[in-house]
Amino acid sequence: MFLKLVALGLTAFILVPSGAHLFELPGKINLSREAYFTVQQIYAGWAWFAVAIGAAILANGALFVSEHRRDRIAARAALISSALIVVTLVIFFIWVSQPIRRPPTGRRYPTAGPNCDAIGNTGTLRMLSSFSLPCLPPAEH
């Protein structure tokens, strides 16, 4: 039971950055490119959420391992939850963080704008799905 609570708590916690981007999108989508990247600076330091994301993946993976013989439905839900978090990371690193490159000056120069947030917000739905899966009731035996 403790592992379920840890997996659920960590998965809920990692919804914070996704939710922040989702709720900020309407205000940022029509900004100019320069204004958009000025506003994006409010997320400086949020890379520390990687620790919680890694812990959520591991907790859901551990829940899968601990439940796979006792409760196959809960085990599959934990595995799917872990996989959805990983898919969200893959999408983030391929489509959202790739538009940033380093020119010869060494200064970070974004090559994309608010559309990155729109693509990134699809991850919010996957994160929400990964959160709800550990909440499934135990299977009847």
Secondary structure by P-SEA (a helix, b strand, c coil): caaaaaaaaaaaaaaaaaaaaaaaccccccccaaaaaaaaccccccccaaaaaaaaaaaaaaaaaacccccaaaaaaaaaaaaaaaaaaaaaaccccccccccccccccccccaaaaaaaaaaaaaaaaaaaccccccccc
